[in-house]
Amino acid sequence: MSTANPQPLWQPDPERIAQARITQFQAWAAEHHGAPAEGGYPALHQWSVDHLETFWEAVTEWFDVRFSTPYARVLGDRAMPGAQWFPGATLNYAEHALRAAGDRADEPALLYVDETHERRPVTWSELRRQVGSLAAELRALGVRPGDRVSGYLPNIPQAVVALLATAAVGAVWTSCAPDFGARSVLDRFQQVEPVVLFTVDGYRYGGKEHDRREIVAELRRELPTVRAVVHIPLLGTEAPEGALEWSALTAGDTEPIFEQVPFDHPLWVLYSSGTTGLPKAIVQSQGGILVEHLKQLGLHCDLGPEDRFFWYTSTGWMMWNFLVSGLLTGTTIVLYDGSPGYPDTGAQWRVAERTGATLYGTSAAYVMACRKAGVHPARDHDLSKVKCVATTGSPLPPDGFRWLHDEFAESGADLWVASVSGGTDVCSCFAGGVPTLPVFTGELQAPGLGTDLQAWDPSGKPVIDEVGELVVTNPMPSMPIRFWNDPDGSRYHDSYFDTYPGVWRHGDWITVTARGTVIIHGRSDSTLNRQGVRMGSADIYEVVERLPEIRESLVIGIEQPDGGYWMPLFVHLAPGAVLDEALLNRIKQTIREQLSPRHVPDEIIEVPGVPHTLTGKRIEVPVKRLLQGTPLEKAVNPGSIDNLSLLGFYEELARKRA
């Protein structure tokens, strides 16, 4: 890793720096809490990790967090796992999410868009009214603080209302997208035993209607704790027998009552991808999510009441929960329910244009697909309101940074590209965007405030400009308070703290550079290790997928019983491409010249497709297990894969090799 200082791709101008909320926060925190007034973001970040309690207290004051009973101290116990934040305090997440209804009653809180790309606004006052009505009905159904409420719903306004009403009651929200099959949903919901289930009759995707009534019936049969099912007729069908109608539950004109709950009271349950076993049921707290998301959205994303926040996501991914939290900063959030590429690859850009999005978030895979398809977003759409394009899900390759920057620069736009990386585990970012810092191609701008992010070598020593394990050495408020059904905390401990006791190990390879930026190299549990030289799979994908013939790739490194190492590269070809001798040589030459001669694959194998998790991440570890001879039913949880039939290819290959 070179320590040379390249030229930044983008630099914020002085006006943008001065107007950024993080600049204003730093000046205020310097005056009131002893933060450094000079030194910009690096000085502020250092102060935030050195003075953790003071920093988080400053965040709660700056954003006017309403504690109905005061806290005894900011951090009662800072041990990990088990940190106790703001002990003694009570509050309510939904109360903060609906605060803007007082000042901006008739302005849109939600802008809902489906595949017709017509905007349907829900005002702040209407959102507050529906939440008040539904919360009262949930209480009438006997829902109490701590009860679980589940949603089998797409990214529609009703899902936001249901989440906020659940939080208002002090119950615990959990959701899955309706493209999840019954087994995937049951693997998640059966763990938490919900008492209410919100469902749709189906959804629209890719120009087609998908009826889900049979799956809903199966969920009802297999979730015996559910006392009430709420029917949302997205496709216009009648409610099944015994189900309640959404319209009836949200018809009342009831002022919401917000249950005041302890800071660490559970807000929602999120799930790990569960590719190799039951998904982990990750519990995050009302207070922890509230303050973490205020920091992340209000300071790092620079969002406020004048903004419109669009992130392409589904209710089965933590980015949906993150998107809903845009309401905390008074921001209008954009809900898009549909295919990312319908009716054409540029669909998401059209949604950003139609809704006047100021921050548009998507996946790195979508950006690269647009680049390969010859999409010209800023030329073909009016994206003049877009100040920032953010990406996550996988590392954005350097070509993606340059493509976004150049496409917008051609239309005279000054685009901030924010690649971010975090996890479902904290429902936030470890590193990512900072509106006052330069952007270097292929690099995340900086670790987040309050996040002591480091790269560690195997002996637990921090390294700079070298690849190491991503660790966080102090607690974050949104770290899980526990996993569901993990009474002794052993599964939680083993997931993050078994390698470096008392330090969060996330399972990613990263480089922290001398200039303070962060480079993500991929999962450390699927590292490529040739002759002692480690490399992340993301580095291979970046160079291979620049080739126009390669639609997608998957690389696996397998330790052999004789001490050898087999590293195949699987390639899914673009239409019309042929894996002939010329293409094989070009792939090898590309890796040799642009990466490392040691990481030229042993074999390059054409595949019918690359399998992903339900949230779109390539699955490397289950494929590695299959190739090592593990039976399919033990190598992977079938309900967690987007196209299970693709795994048959890898299973057959393992059989032939054996």
ZAMARGU-4260 file (C-alpha; in steps of 0.2 Angstrom, whole numbers, plus 5000, padded with zeros to 4 digits):
<rodrens>
0) 5000/5000/5000 | 5008/5016/4994 | 5009/5031/5007 | 5010/5043/4992 | 4998/5057/4993
5) 4987/5058/4978 | 4977/5072/4971 | 4959/5072/4978 | 4945/5068/4966 | 4934/5081/4975
10) 4936/5095/4987 | 4923/5105/4996 | 4923/5123/4993 | 4925/5135/5007 | 4906/5140/5007
15) 4901/5121/5008 | 4913/5119/5023 | 4907/5134/5032 | 4888/5129/5029 | 4891/5111/5034
20) 4882/5106/5050 | 4897/5097/5056 | 4907/5114/5055 | 4894/5123/5066 | 4893/5108/5078
25) 4912/5109/5080 | 4912/5128/5084 | 4897/5125/5096 | 4906/5110/5105 | 4922/5120/5106
30) 4913/5134/5115 | 4902/5123/5126 | 4912/5107/5129 | 4930/5110/5125 | 4931/5103/5108
35) 4946/5109/5097 | 4941/5125/5088 | 4955/5123/5075 | 4961/5108/5065 | 4945/5103/5056
40) 4938/5086/5056 | 4954/5076/5061 | 4955/5086/5077 | 4936/5084/5080 | 4937/5066/5077
45) 4952/5063/5089 | 4943/5073/5103 | 4927/5063/5100 | 4936/5046/5104 | 4947/5053/5117
50) 4933/5061/5126 | 4919/5049/5122 | 4907/5054/5136 | 4908/5072/5133 | 4906/5070/5114
55) 4890/5060/5116 | 4883/5072/5128 | 4887/5086/5116 | 4877/5076/5102 | 4862/5075/5113
60) 4862/5094/5117 | 4866/5099/5100 | 4851/5089/5093 | 4840/5093/5108 | 4837/5075/5113
65) 4822/5075/5125 | 4825/5065/5140 | 4809/5063/5150 | 4819/5058/5165 | 4838/5063/5166
70) 4853/5051/5164 | 4864/5048/5179 | 4880/5049/5168 | 4883/5046/5149 | 4892/5029/5150
75) 4888/5019/5166 | 4900/5005/5160 | 4911/5006/5145 | 4915/4987/5144 | 4912/4978/5127
80) 4901/4969/5126 | 4889/4976/5139 | 4892/4995/5138 | 4878/5005/5147 | 4873/5021/5139
85) 4864/5035/5148 | 4858/5024/5163 | 4843/5031/5171 | 4837/5041/5156 | 4820/5038/5147
90) 4814/5044/5130 | 4805/5038/5114 | 4812/5037/5097 | 4796/5039/5088 | 4793/5056/5097
95) 4809/5062/5090 | 4805/5056/5073 | 4789/5065/5072 | 4795/5082/5080 | 4795/5091/5063
100) 4776/5089/5062 | 4774/5104/5074 | 4783/5117/5062 | 4780/5109/5045 | 4763/5101/5046
105) 4758/5103/5028 | 4775/5099/5020 | 4780/5081/5015 | 4788/5069/5027 | 4787/5055/5015
110) 4788/5054/4996 | 4782/5037/4990 | 4786/5032/4972 | 4783/5015/4964 | 4787/5009/4946
115) 4776/5022/4938 | 4788/5035/4946 | 4773/5046/4951 | 4776/5055/4968 | 4764/5052/4982
120) 4767/5063/4997 | 4762/5060/5015 | 4763/5076/5025 | 4770/5077/5043 | 4753/5080/5050
125) 4746/5065/5041 | 4760/5054/5046 | 4758/5059/5064 | 4739/5057/5064 | 4741/5039/5056
130) 4755/5034/5069 | 4743/5041/5083 | 4729/5031/5077 | 4738/5015/5074 | 4748/5016/5091
135) 4731/5017/5100 | 4724/5002/5090 | 4740/4992/5095 | 4737/4996/5113 | 4719/4991/5111
140) 4725/4974/5104 | 4735/4972/5120 | 4752/4976/5113 | 4763/4981/5127 | 4781/4988/5129
145) 4793/4974/5124 | 4781/4964/5113 | 4787/4961/5096 | 4778/4968/5080 | 4783/4961/5063
150) 4780/4967/5045 | 4781/4957/5029 | 4780/4973/5019 | 4789/4982/5005 | 4796/5000/5006
155) 4779/5009/5007 | 4772/5022/5019 | 4762/5010/5029 | 4779/5001/5034 | 4785/5018/5041
160) 4769/5021/5050 | 4769/5003/5057 | 4787/5005/5063 | 4784/5022/5072 | 4768/5016/5080
165) 4777/5001/5087 | 4791/5012/5094 | 4778/5024/5101 | 4770/5010/5111 | 4787/5004/5117
170) 4785/4988/5107 | 4799/4980/5096 | 4799/4981/5077 | 4805/4968/5065 | 4803/4967/5046
175) 4806/4957/5031 | 4804/4961/5012 | 4790/4952/5003 | 4802/4945/4991 | 4809/4934/5005
180) 4801/4916/5004 | 4791/4909/5019 | 4806/4899/5026 | 4817/4914/5026 | 4804/4925/5035
185) 4801/4911/5048 | 4819/4908/5051 | 4819/4927/5057 | 4801/4929/5065 | 4800/4913/5074
190) 4815/4918/5084 | 4807/4933/5091 | 4789/4927/5092 | 4779/4942/5086 | 4761/4946/5093
195) 4756/4956/5078 | 4760/4954/5059 | 4758/4967/5046 | 4756/4960/5028 | 4753/4964/5010
200) 4743/4953/4998 | 4758/4955/4986 | 4769/4968/4978 | 4775/4975/4961 | 4792/4972/4954
205) 4799/4973/4937 | 4783/4977/4929 | 4774/4962/4936 | 4762/4958/4951 | 4768/4945/4963
210) 4754/4938/4974 | 4760/4933/4992 | 4744/4928/4999 | 4749/4909/5001 | 4765/4914/5009
215) 4755/4925/5021 | 4744/4911/5025 | 4759/4900/5029 | 4766/4913/5040 | 4750/4914/5050
220) 4750/4895/5052 | 4768/4894/5058 | 4768/4910/5070 | 4757/4904/5084 | 4761/4919/5095
225) 4753/4931/5082 | 4737/4937/5089 | 4732/4949/5075 | 4736/4950/5057 | 4734/4967/5048
230) 4730/4966/5029 | 4737/4980/5017 | 4729/4977/5000 | 4743/4983/4989 | 4736/4973/4975
235) 4718/4977/4979 | 4712/4960/4986 | 4700/4957/5001 | 4707/4954/5018 | 4708/4935/5022
240) 4696/4929/5036 | 4701/4935/5053 | 4713/4949/5047 | 4711/4967/5052 | 4710/4981/5038
245) 4724/4994/5038 | 4712/5007/5033 | 4702/5004/5049 | 4717/5005/5061 | 4723/5021/5054
250) 4707/5031/5052 | 4707/5039/5069 | 4712/5056/5073 | 4721/5052/5089 | 4736/5062/5096
255) 4750/5049/5098 | 4755/5044/5115 | 4774/5040/5117 | 4779/5027/5129 | 4794/5034/5139
260) 4806/5019/5139 | 4824/5017/5146 | 4838/5022/5135 | 4843/5004/5131 | 4825/4998/5128
265) 4824/4988/5112 | 4818/4997/5097 | 4820/4984/5083 | 4827/4967/5078 | 4838/4966/5063
270) 4845/4950/5056 | 4862/4945/5049 | 4862/4937/5032 | 4861/4920/5039 | 4870/4911/5025
275) 4878/4897/5035 | 4865/4895/5049 | 4850/4904/5057 | 4851/4923/5055 | 4858/4932/5071
280) 4843/4942/5078 | 4852/4958/5082 | 4843/4969/5095 | 4847/4988/5095 | 4840/5001/5107
285) 4828/5016/5106 | 4841/5028/5113 | 4856/5020/5105 | 4849/5021/5088 | 4842/5039/5091
290) 4859/5047/5095 | 4869/5037/5083 | 4858/5041/5068 | 4856/5059/5074 | 4875/5060/5073
295) 4877/5050/5057 | 4862/5058/5047 | 4864/5076/5054 | 4883/5078/5054 | 4890/5065/5042
300) 4876/5066/5029 | 4873/5084/5033 | 4854/5082/5032 | 4841/5094/5038 | 4823/5100/5035
305) 4827/5107/5018 | 4834/5090/5011 | 4826/5075/5003 | 4834/5059/5007 | 4833/5044/4995
310) 4841/5027/4997 | 4837/5013/4987 | 4833/4999/4999 | 4820/4986/5005 | 4813/4983/5022
315) 4824/4967/5023 | 4840/4978/5024 | 4846/4989/5038 | 4847/5004/5026 | 4828/5005/5027
320) 4829/5008/5045 | 4843/5020/5042 | 4832/5029/5029 | 4817/5030/5041 | 4829/5039/5053
325) 4830/5053/5041 | 4814/5059/5049 | 4824/5063/5065 | 4833/5077/5056 | 4817/5084/5049
330) 4821/5078/5032 | 4809/5072/5019 | 4812/5054/5015 | 4809/5045/4998 | 4802/5028/4998
335) 4804/5019/4982 | 4796/5002/4980 | 4801/4993/4964 | 4815/4986/4954 | 4831/4996/4954
340) 4832/4993/4935 | 4814/4995/4929 | 4810/5000/4915 | 4828/5002/4911 | 4845/5003/4920
345) 4843/5022/4924 | 4827/5020/4934 | 4835/5025/4951 | 4841/5041/4943 | 4824/5045/4937
350) 4817/5043/4955 | 4831/5055/4961 | 4825/5068/4948 | 4807/5066/4951 | 4808/5068/4970
355) 4821/5082/4970 | 4833/5071/4981 | 4848/5080/4988 | 4856/5064/4995 | 4854/5049/4984
360) 4861/5032/4991 | 4863/5016/4981 | 4873/5001/4980 | 4891/5000/4972 | 4884/4987/4961
365) 4871/4998/4954 | 4884/5012/4950 | 4895/4999/4941 | 4880/4992/4931 | 4876/5010/4926
370) 4893/5013/4920 | 4894/4997/4910 | 4877/5000/4902 | 4882/5017/4896 | 4870/5027/4907
375) 4873/5046/4908 | 4863/5051/4924 | 4867/5070/4924 | 4866/5072/4905 | 4849/5063/4904
380) 4841/5069/4920 | 4839/5085/4930 | 4850/5080/4945 | 4854/5098/4950 | 4847/5096/4967
385) 4858/5080/4971 | 4873/5086/4982 | 4879/5069/4987 | 4878/5052/4979 | 4882/5039/4993
390) 4886/5020/4990 | 4887/5005/5002 | 4883/4986/5001 | 4901/4983/4994 | 4916/4993/4991
395) 4914/5006/4977 | 4929/5003/4965 | 4940/5017/4960 | 4932/5017/4943 | 4915/5020/4951
400) 4921/5035/4960 | 4928/5042/4944 | 4913/5038/4934 | 4901/5047/4946 | 4912/5062/4947
405) 4915/5064/4928 | 4897/5061/4924 | 4891/5075/4935 | 4906/5086/4931 | 4901/5086/4913
410) 4885/5095/4917 | 4894/5107/4928 | 4889/5099/4945 | 4900/5098/4960 | 4896/5081/4966
415) 4901/5074/4983 | 4904/5055/4982 | 4902/5047/4999 | 4907/5028/5000 | 4902/5022/5017
420) 4904/5005/5026 | 4896/4999/5042 | 4885/4985/5046 | 4868/4978/5051 | 4877/4974/5067
425) 4877/4993/5072 | 4864/4999/5059 | 4876/5013/5055 | 4893/5017/5047 | 4911/5014/5054
430) 4918/5025/5041 | 4911/5035/5027 | 4906/5053/5022 | 4912/5069/5029 | 4906/5085/5020
435) 4921/5095/5025 | 4935/5083/5019 | 4942/5079/5002 | 4937/5063/4993 | 4951/5052/4987
440) 4947/5039/4973 | 4943/5022/4980 | 4944/5028/4998 | 4931/5031/5012 | 4934/5049/5019
445) 4936/5045/5037 | 4931/5035/5052 | 4915/5042/5060 | 4914/5053/5075 | 4915/5044/5091
450) 4921/5028/5082 | 4939/5023/5087 | 4941/5013/5071 | 4958/5005/5068 | 4967/4991/5057
455) 4975/4978/5068 | 4988/4965/5064 | 4986/4947/5070 | 4995/4952/5087 | 4983/4966/5090
460) 4994/4980/5085 | 4987/4995/5075 | 4994/4997/5058 | 4994/5012/5046 | 4996/5010/5027
465) 4995/4991/5029 | 4980/4979/5028 | 4973/4974/5045 | 4957/4968/5053 | 4944/4981/5056
470) 4942/4984/5074 | 4933/4997/5085 | 4941/5000/5102 | 4927/5009/5111 | 4908/5006/5112
475) 4896/5014/5100 | 4878/5018/5106 | 4870/5008/5092 | 4880/4992/5095 | 4868/4978/5099
480) 4861/4977/5117 | 4860/4958/5114 | 4855/4945/5102 | 4838/4938/5104 | 4837/4921/5112
485) 4855/4922/5118 | 4853/4922/5137 | 4871/4920/5142 | 4877/4932/5128 | 4889/4919/5121
490) 4883/4920/5103 | 4885/4939/5104 | 4902/4938/5112 | 4908/4925/5099 | 4902/4935/5085
495) 4913/4951/5088 | 4924/4949/5104 | 4932/4932/5103 | 4948/4937/5093 | 4953/4953/5103
500) 4945/4952/5120 | 4935/4968/5124 | 4938/4975/5106 | 4925/4974/5092 | 4931/4964/5077
505) 4920/4966/5063 | 4927/4954/5050 | 4933/4966/5037 | 4950/4969/5030 | 4954/4987/5029
510) 4968/4999/5027 | 4969/5015/5037 | 4980/5027/5027 | 4992/5040/5034 | 4980/5054/5028
515) 4966/5046/5039 | 4956/5039/5025 | 4950/5020/5025 | 4950/5007/5011 | 4939/4992/5012
520) 4946/4976/5005 | 4932/4964/5009 | 4928/4951/5022 | 4942/4944/5032 | 4934/4927/5034
525) 4936/4925/5015 | 4953/4932/5013 | 4965/4927/4999 | 4981/4921/5006 | 4994/4917/4993
530) 5012/4913/4999 | 5008/4923/5015 | 5002/4938/5005 | 4984/4943/5010 | 4972/4951/4998
535) 4954/4955/4999 | 4942/4948/4986 | 4936/4966/4983 | 4952/4970/4975 | 4951/4956/4963
540) 4933/4961/4958 | 4938/4979/4955 | 4951/4975/4942 | 4942/4960/4934 | 4925/4968/4932
545) 4933/4983/4923 | 4934/4971/4908 | 4918/4973/4898 | 4916/4955/4895 | 4914/4951/4914
550) 4897/4954/4921 | 4902/4948/4939 | 4915/4937/4947 | 4918/4927/4962 | 4935/4922/4969
555) 4938/4909/4982 | 4954/4904/4991 | 4954/4886/4997 | 4968/4878/5008 | 4971/4860/5002
560) 4974/4845/5013 | 4992/4843/5006 | 4996/4861/5011 | 4993/4868/4994 | 4981/4882/4990
565) 4968/4882/4976 | 4962/4899/4970 | 4948/4898/4957 | 4940/4914/4949 | 4922/4911/4943
570) 4916/4923/4930 | 4898/4927/4924 | 4900/4933/4907 | 4891/4948/4899 | 4879/4943/4885
575) 4888/4938/4869 | 4905/4936/4878 | 4915/4920/4876 | 4928/4913/4888 | 4941/4910/4875
580) 4960/4909/4876 | 4961/4928/4872 | 4949/4933/4887 | 4958/4920/4899 | 4974/4929/4895
585) 4967/4946/4897 | 4960/4942/4914 | 4976/4935/4920 | 4987/4949/4913 | 4975/4962/4921
590) 4977/4954/4938 | 4996/4952/4936 | 4999/4970/4931 | 4986/4979/4941 | 4986/4969/4957
595) 4999/4955/4960 | 5007/4941/4951 | 5004/4930/4966 | 4985/4932/4965 | 4983/4926/4947
600) 4970/4913/4949 | 4974/4894/4947 | 4958/4892/4936 | 4946/4904/4928 | 4929/4895/4927
605) 4913/4902/4918 | 4898/4901/4929 | 4879/4903/4925 | 4878/4916/4939 | 4885/4922/4956
610) 4874/4919/4971 | 4870/4933/4983 | 4862/4935/5000 | 4844/4942/5000 | 4852/4959/5002
615) 4863/4958/4987 | 4880/4953/4994 | 4891/4940/4985 | 4892/4924/4996 | 4910/4918/4997
620) 4911/4908/5013 | 4896/4896/5008 | 4904/4893/4991 | 4921/4890/4999 | 4913/4877/5010
625) 4904/4868/4996 | 4920/4867/4986 | 4929/4860/5002 | 4916/4846/5001 | 4903/4852/5014
630) 4885/4846/5009 | 4874/4859/5003 | 4862/4858/5017 | 4876/4861/5029 | 4886/4874/5019
635) 4872/4886/5017 | 4855/4891/5024 | 4845/4890/5008 | 4832/4903/5014 | 4846/4916/5014
640) 4851/4915/4995 | 4843/4925/4981 | 4845/4910/4968 | 4848/4894/4976 | 4849/4884/4959
645) 4865/4893/4956 | 4874/4883/4970 | 4871/4867/4961 | 4885/4872/4949 | 4897/4874/4963
650) 4891/4858/4972 | 4894/4848/4955 | 4911/4856/4953 | 4916/4850/4971 | 4910/4832/4967
655) 4920/4832/4951 | 4936/4838/4960 | 4934/4825/4974
</rodrens>
